[in-house]
Amino acid sequence: MNKVCVIGLGYVGLPTASLLASKGLTVHGVDSNPQIVNTIQSGKVHIVEPELDILVKSAVNSGNLVVDLEPAPSDVFILAVPTPFQASHIPDISYVEAATHAIAPYLQPQNLVILESTSPVGTTEQIYQWLKQLRPELWEGEALLHIAHCPERVLPGQILKELVTNDRIIGGIDPASTQQAAMFYSRFVSGEIICTDANTAELAKLTENSFRDVNIAFANELSFICDHLNINVWEMIKLANRHPRVDILQPGPGVGGHCIAVDPWFIVASAPKQARLIRMAREVNDSKPSHVVQRIQEKADRFKAPVIACLGLSYKANIDDVRESPAISIVQELSQNQIGELLVVEPHLDTLPPSLEVLPNLQFTNLVTALEKSDIIVLLVDHRIFKGVDQDSLKEKIVIDTRGIWR
């Protein structure tokens, strides 16, 4: 298992490919976006992650990492492609299907196919069914192809560290597949490797993120209650957390990212009658951006032509990732409702995301300008730079702090 083909060079695929290359494996990275391929071929990166640029440059220069638009024969194939949802929150595994079709012609007996993408229960088994149809000869006589699921569990900002140190759950379509995948990950993972079956591995990852989503929903629901009762939610939670067995999370403007805002819907889709609490938590968190917009509208009504500073666009602090970001939703709704002139600040981006570029009454600017010119300041992301703002300079402004960093 010295040759590895990684399909999808995004936030998980590229760090994984470059890490494996740094361990001496021959890695063939694949992405359908020519611009991404060209960027990596030149030894550069298209995403922001600490030390990733150094690792990619080293991997490319060593010759251990080669990238292309098409797969190549390998011993191990890792699928790290997006798994979004469609309308009505129906899981979309079309990228997984496309990746499976792409690698099918290159598969050989005893190859190992690993799905790392967070997926609905049954997706790994579906890959098995697709490949049986595409390459039936690989199953003549005995199972000669190994297929397993090993969900990524990394935190943006610490990906390169956690790819190595985190425990990994591995579930194969059969015991032999599980064993092969465990042997492969043991070559570069220092955390514990826990073996199970594919369906259990898929649900375990979905459960991890759903657990966090439900707990965030509790905090966000408390913020609704506190707004209604005119109580400071931050102070109230701080007091409640003085109980030795209570640890309430902090509310925010909603929930974003490629995992927590998406994965619970995969469980709901698999068991809609049983996943009542998980569905309700998703609905609470999805409703939070509109609640924030309503609060801004109430303050904006005091002005004839309010200037509103929106601080932060990423889905969490100190990163550039805007996937499923509630801040994006809030800015979009403010613009669409024509609630004043918007000054948008995101220190981790050089330009506005495409979804915001076409919106009216919106200007991408820096923090100093936004603070100086605005009537209303809306803190949407608790970036480190925002925490350093002199709060005395905010006394003449209306401040809506959705993260509680200026309380």
C-alpha positions as CSV (number, residue, x, y, z in Angstrom):
1,M,0.0,0.0,0.0
2,N,2.6,2.5,-1.1
3,K,0.7,4.2,-3.9
4,V,-2.2,6.3,-2.9
5,C,-4.8,8.1,-5.1
6,V,-6.7,10.9,-3.3
7,I,-9.9,12.1,-5.0
8,G,-10.8,15.6,-4.0
9,L,-8.2,18.1,-2.9
10,G,-10.2,20.3,-0.6
11,Y,-10.0,21.0,3.2
12,V,-9.4,17.3,4.0
13,G,-8.1,15.8,0.7
14,L,-5.2,18.1,0.2
15,P,-3.8,18.0,3.8
16,T,-4.2,14.2,3.7
17,A,-2.4,13.9,0.3
18,S,0.5,16.1,1.3
19,L,0.8,14.4,4.7
20,L,1.0,10.9,3.1
21,A,3.5,12.2,0.6
22,S,5.7,13.6,3.5
23,K,5.7,10.0,4.9
24,G,7.3,8.7,1.8
25,L,4.2,7.4,0.0
26,T,3.7,8.0,-3.7
27,V,0.5,10.1,-3.9
28,H,-1.6,11.0,-6.9
29,G,-4.0,13.8,-6.1
30,V,-7.1,14.4,-8.2
31,D,-9.5,17.3,-8.4
32,S,-12.1,18.2,-11.1
33,N,-11.2,21.9,-10.9
34,P,-8.3,22.8,-13.3
35,Q,-7.4,25.9,-11.3
36,I,-6.9,23.9,-8.1
37,V,-4.8,21.4,-10.0
38,N,-2.6,24.1,-11.5
39,T,-2.2,25.9,-8.2
40,I,-1.0,22.7,-6.4
41,Q,1.2,21.7,-9.3
42,S,3.1,25.0,-8.8
43,G,3.6,24.1,-5.1
44,K,1.0,26.5,-3.8
45,V,-2.3,26.1,-2.0
46,H,-5.9,27.3,-2.6
47,I,-7.0,27.1,1.1
48,V,-5.8,28.6,4.3
49,E,-4.5,26.1,6.9
50,P,-1.5,26.6,9.2
51,E,1.7,25.1,7.7
52,L,-0.2,23.5,4.8
53,D,1.6,25.7,2.2
54,I,5.0,24.5,3.5
55,L,4.0,20.9,3.5
56,V,2.4,21.0,0.0
57,K,5.4,22.8,-1.5
58,S,7.7,20.2,0.0
59,A,5.6,17.3,-1.1
60,V,5.4,18.6,-4.7
61,N,9.1,19.4,-4.9
62,S,10.0,15.9,-3.6
63,G,8.0,14.3,-6.4
64,N,6.0,12.3,-4.0
65,L,2.8,14.3,-4.7
66,V,1.6,14.6,-8.2
67,V,-1.8,16.2,-9.0
68,D,-4.0,15.8,-12.1
69,L,-7.6,15.9,-13.3
70,E,-7.8,12.1,-13.7
71,P,-7.0,9.2,-11.3
72,A,-4.1,6.8,-11.8
73,P,-3.5,3.1,-10.9
74,S,-2.8,2.9,-7.1
75,D,-2.9,0.5,-4.2
76,V,-5.2,2.8,-2.1
77,F,-8.0,5.1,-3.3
78,I,-9.2,7.7,-0.8
79,L,-12.5,9.6,-1.6
80,A,-12.6,13.0,0.0
81,V,-15.3,14.7,-1.9
82,P,-18.2,17.0,-0.8
83,T,-21.4,15.5,0.6
84,P,-23.9,18.4,0.7
85,F,-27.6,18.2,0.8
86,Q,-30.2,19.1,-1.8
87,A,-33.6,20.9,-1.4
88,S,-35.6,19.7,1.6
89,H,-32.3,18.6,3.2
90,I,-32.0,15.4,1.1
91,P,-28.5,14.1,1.2
92,D,-26.6,14.5,-2.1
93,I,-24.0,11.7,-2.7
94,S,-23.6,12.5,-6.3
95,Y,-20.0,13.5,-5.8
96,V,-19.3,10.2,-4.1
97,E,-20.9,8.4,-7.1
98,A,-18.9,10.4,-9.6
99,A,-15.7,9.7,-7.7
100,T,-16.5,6.0,-7.6
101,H,-17.1,5.9,-11.4
102,A,-13.9,7.8,-11.9
103,I,-11.7,5.3,-10.1
104,A,-13.5,2.2,-11.3
105,P,-11.4,1.7,-14.5
106,Y,-8.1,1.9,-12.5
107,L,-9.0,-0.6,-9.8
108,Q,-7.0,-3.9,-9.5
109,P,-7.4,-6.9,-7.2
110,Q,-6.5,-6.3,-3.6
111,N,-6.9,-2.5,-3.9
112,L,-8.3,-0.6,-0.9
113,V,-11.0,2.0,-1.5
114,I,-11.6,4.3,1.5
115,L,-14.5,6.8,1.8
116,E,-13.4,9.7,4.1
117,S,-16.3,12.0,3.2
118,T,-18.9,12.3,6.0
119,S,-21.8,10.4,4.5
120,P,-25.4,9.1,5.1
121,V,-25.6,5.6,6.6
122,G,-25.3,3.1,3.8
123,T,-23.0,5.1,1.5
124,T,-20.0,2.8,1.8
125,E,-22.3,-0.1,1.0
126,Q,-23.6,1.8,-2.0
127,I,-20.0,2.2,-3.2
128,Y,-19.7,-1.6,-3.0
129,Q,-22.8,-2.0,-5.1
130,W,-21.7,0.5,-7.7
131,L,-18.3,-1.1,-8.1
132,K,-19.8,-4.6,-8.3
133,Q,-21.8,-3.3,-11.3
134,L,-18.9,-1.4,-12.8
135,R,-16.2,-4.1,-12.3
136,P,-18.0,-7.4,-11.6
137,E,-14.8,-9.4,-12.4
138,L,-13.2,-8.1,-9.2
139,W,-15.6,-10.3,-7.3
140,E,-15.4,-13.5,-9.2
141,G,-14.6,-16.3,-6.9
142,E,-13.9,-14.2,-3.8
143,A,-14.0,-10.6,-2.6
144,L,-10.8,-9.2,-4.1
145,L,-11.5,-5.5,-3.5
146,H,-11.5,-3.9,0.0
147,I,-13.9,-1.1,0.8
148,A,-14.1,0.8,4.1
149,H,-15.2,4.1,5.7
150,C,-12.9,6.2,7.8
151,P,-14.5,9.5,8.5
152,E,-12.4,12.6,8.9
153,R,-12.6,14.2,12.3
154,V,-10.3,17.2,12.0
155,L,-10.7,20.7,13.2
156,P,-9.9,23.6,10.8
157,G,-6.8,25.3,12.0
158,Q,-5.4,22.1,13.4
159,I,-5.9,19.7,10.5
160,L,-2.3,18.6,10.0
161,K,-1.9,17.8,13.7
162,E,-5.2,16.1,14.1
163,L,-4.8,13.9,11.0
164,V,-2.0,12.2,13.0
165,T,-3.1,12.4,16.6
166,N,-6.9,11.9,16.5
167,D,-8.4,8.5,17.1
168,R,-9.8,7.0,13.8
169,I,-12.9,4.9,13.4
170,I,-12.7,2.4,10.6
171,G,-15.6,0.3,9.3
172,G,-15.3,-2.0,6.3
173,I,-17.9,-3.7,4.3
174,D,-16.4,-6.9,5.7
175,P,-13.8,-7.8,8.3
176,A,-11.0,-8.1,5.7
177,S,-11.7,-4.6,4.4
178,T,-11.7,-3.2,8.0
179,Q,-8.4,-5.0,8.6
180,Q,-6.7,-3.6,5.5
181,A,-7.9,-0.1,6.2
182,A,-6.7,-0.3,9.8
183,M,-3.2,-1.4,8.6
184,F,-3.1,1.5,6.2
185,Y,-4.0,4.2,8.8
186,S,-1.6,2.7,11.4
187,R,1.3,3.8,9.1
188,F,0.7,7.5,9.9
189,V,-1.9,7.8,12.7
190,S,-0.6,7.9,16.3
191,G,-4.1,8.0,17.8
192,E,-6.1,4.8,18.5
193,I,-7.6,3.0,15.6
194,I,-11.0,1.6,16.4
195,C,-12.6,-1.1,14.2
196,T,-16.3,-1.6,13.5
197,D,-18.5,-2.0,10.5
198,A,-19.2,0.6,7.8
199,N,-22.7,1.6,8.8
200,T,-21.7,2.0,12.4
201,A,-18.7,4.1,11.4
202,E,-20.9,6.3,9.3
203,L,-23.5,6.9,12.0
204,A,-20.8,7.5,14.7
205,K,-19.4,10.5,12.7
206,L,-22.9,11.8,12.1
207,T,-23.7,11.4,15.8
208,E,-20.5,13.3,16.9
209,N,-21.7,16.4,15.0
210,S,-25.3,16.0,15.9
211,F,-24.4,15.9,19.6
212,R,-22.7,19.3,19.2
213,D,-25.5,20.7,17.1
214,V,-28.1,19.7,19.7
215,N,-26.1,21.4,22.5
216,I,-25.6,24.5,20.4
217,A,-29.3,24.6,19.8
218,F,-30.0,24.6,23.5
219,A,-27.8,27.6,23.9
220,N,-29.3,29.4,21.0
221,E,-32.8,28.7,22.3
222,L,-31.8,30.2,25.6
223,S,-30.7,33.3,23.7
224,F,-34.2,33.5,22.2
225,I,-35.8,33.2,25.6
226,C,-33.4,35.8,27.1
227,D,-34.1,38.3,24.3
228,H,-37.8,37.8,25.0
229,L,-37.4,38.3,28.7
230,N,-34.8,41.1,28.4
231,I,-32.1,39.1,30.2
232,N,-28.4,39.0,29.4
233,V,-27.9,35.5,28.0
234,W,-24.1,35.6,28.6
235,E,-24.5,36.4,32.2
236,M,-27.3,33.9,32.7
237,I,-25.3,31.0,31.1
238,K,-22.2,31.9,33.1
239,L,-24.2,31.7,36.3
240,A,-25.9,28.4,35.3
241,N,-22.5,26.9,34.5
242,R,-21.5,27.4,38.1
243,H,-23.3,24.2,38.8
244,P,-20.7,21.3,38.9
245,R,-22.7,19.2,36.4
246,V,-23.8,21.9,34.0
247,D,-21.7,23.0,31.0
248,I,-23.9,25.0,28.6
249,L,-22.3,26.1,25.4
250,Q,-22.2,29.7,24.1
251,P,-24.9,30.9,21.7
252,G,-24.1,32.4,18.3
253,P,-25.6,33.7,15.1
254,G,-26.3,30.2,13.9
255,V,-24.3,27.1,13.0
256,G,-22.1,26.8,10.0
257,G,-19.3,24.7,8.4
258,H,-19.3,21.6,6.3
259,C,-20.2,19.2,9.2
260,I,-22.4,20.4,12.1
261,A,-24.8,22.4,9.9
262,V,-25.1,19.4,7.4
263,D,-24.6,16.1,9.1
264,P,-27.6,16.0,11.4
265,W,-29.9,16.1,8.3
266,F,-28.3,12.9,7.1
267,I,-29.6,11.2,10.3
268,V,-33.0,12.8,9.9
269,A,-33.1,11.5,6.3
270,S,-32.3,8.0,7.4
271,A,-34.7,7.9,10.3
272,P,-37.2,10.8,10.0
273,K,-39.7,9.5,12.5
274,Q,-37.1,8.7,15.2
275,A,-34.8,11.7,14.9
276,R,-37.2,14.2,16.4
277,L,-34.8,16.0,18.7
278,I,-32.1,16.2,16.1
279,R,-34.5,17.7,13.6
280,M,-35.7,20.3,16.1
281,A,-32.2,21.3,17.0
282,R,-31.4,21.9,13.3
283,E,-34.5,24.0,12.9
284,V,-33.6,26.1,16.0
285,N,-30.1,26.7,14.7
286,D,-31.2,27.4,11.2
287,S,-33.7,30.0,12.5
288,K,-31.0,32.0,14.4
289,P,-29.7,34.1,11.4
290,S,-33.2,35.5,10.8
291,H,-33.6,36.2,14.5
292,V,-30.3,38.2,14.3
293,V,-31.6,40.1,11.2
294,Q,-34.8,41.0,13.1
295,R,-32.7,42.4,16.0
296,I,-30.7,44.5,13.5
297,Q,-33.9,45.7,11.8
298,E,-35.3,46.9,15.1
299,K,-32.2,49.0,15.7
300,A,-31.9,50.2,12.1
301,D,-35.4,51.6,12.2
302,R,-34.1,54.4,14.5
303,F,-32.1,55.8,11.5
304,K,-33.1,57.3,8.2
305,A,-30.2,55.7,6.4
306,P,-28.3,53.5,8.8
307,V,-24.7,52.3,8.1
308,I,-24.2,48.8,9.4
309,A,-20.9,47.1,10.0
310,C,-20.9,43.3,9.7
311,L,-17.8,41.9,11.3
312,G,-16.9,38.4,10.1
313,L,-18.0,36.1,7.3
314,S,-16.4,32.7,8.1
315,Y,-18.3,30.1,10.0
316,K,-16.0,30.1,12.9
317,A,-13.1,32.2,14.3
318,N,-9.7,32.7,12.8
319,I,-10.3,30.8,9.5
320,D,-11.3,31.7,6.0
321,D,-13.9,28.9,5.5
322,V,-17.3,30.3,4.7
323,R,-19.1,27.0,4.0
324,E,-22.7,27.2,5.4
325,S,-21.7,30.3,7.3
326,P,-24.6,31.9,9.2
327,A,-22.8,35.3,8.8
328,I,-23.2,35.0,5.0
329,S,-26.9,34.3,5.4
330,I,-27.3,37.3,7.7
331,V,-25.5,39.7,5.3
332,Q,-27.5,38.3,2.4
333,E,-30.8,38.8,4.2
334,L,-29.8,42.4,5.3
335,S,-29.0,43.3,1.7
336,Q,-32.1,41.7,0.2
337,N,-34.3,43.5,2.8
338,Q,-32.4,46.8,2.0
339,I,-31.7,47.4,5.7
340,G,-29.2,50.2,5.3
341,E,-25.7,50.4,3.8
342,L,-23.6,47.4,4.7
343,L,-19.8,47.6,5.5
344,V,-18.5,44.0,5.5
345,V,-15.2,43.0,7.2
346,E,-13.5,39.7,6.9
347,P,-9.8,39.8,7.7
348,H,-9.2,36.3,6.4
349,L,-10.5,37.0,2.9
350,D,-9.0,39.2,0.2
351,T,-12.4,39.5,-1.7
352,L,-16.0,38.9,-1.0
353,P,-17.4,35.4,-1.5
354,P,-19.1,35.1,-4.9
355,S,-22.6,34.9,-3.3
356,L,-22.1,38.4,-1.9
357,E,-20.3,40.1,-4.8
358,V,-23.6,40.8,-6.7
359,L,-25.5,42.2,-3.8
360,P,-26.4,45.9,-3.6
361,N,-25.7,48.3,-0.8
362,L,-22.6,46.3,0.2
363,Q,-19.0,47.3,0.5
364,F,-16.0,45.1,1.5
365,T,-13.8,47.1,3.7
366,N,-11.4,47.0,6.6
367,L,-12.1,47.1,10.4
368,V,-10.9,50.7,11.0
369,T,-13.2,52.1,8.3
370,A,-16.2,50.0,9.3
371,L,-15.9,51.0,13.0
372,E,-15.5,54.7,12.0
373,K,-18.3,55.0,9.5
374,S,-21.0,52.7,11.0
375,D,-24.0,53.5,13.1
376,I,-24.6,49.9,14.0
377,I,-21.9,47.3,14.6
378,V,-22.8,43.6,14.3
379,L,-20.2,41.2,15.6
380,L,-20.8,37.9,13.7
381,V,-17.5,36.0,14.1
382,D,-15.2,36.1,17.2
383,H,-12.0,36.6,15.2
384,R,-9.0,37.4,17.3
385,I,-8.6,40.8,15.7
386,F,-12.1,41.8,16.8
387,K,-11.5,40.9,20.4
388,G,-8.8,43.5,20.4
389,V,-11.2,46.4,19.6
390,D,-11.1,49.2,22.1
391,Q,-14.6,49.0,23.6
392,D,-14.5,52.7,24.5
393,S,-14.6,53.4,20.8
394,L,-18.0,51.6,20.6
395,K,-19.8,53.7,23.2
396,E,-21.4,56.0,20.6
397,K,-22.5,53.0,18.5
398,I,-25.3,50.5,18.6
399,V,-23.6,47.1,19.1
400,I,-25.1,43.7,18.5
401,D,-22.6,41.1,19.7
402,T,-23.8,37.7,18.6
403,R,-20.7,36.0,20.1
404,G,-20.6,37.7,23.5
405,I,-16.9,38.8,23.2
406,W,-17.7,42.4,24.2
407,R,-20.0,41.7,27.0
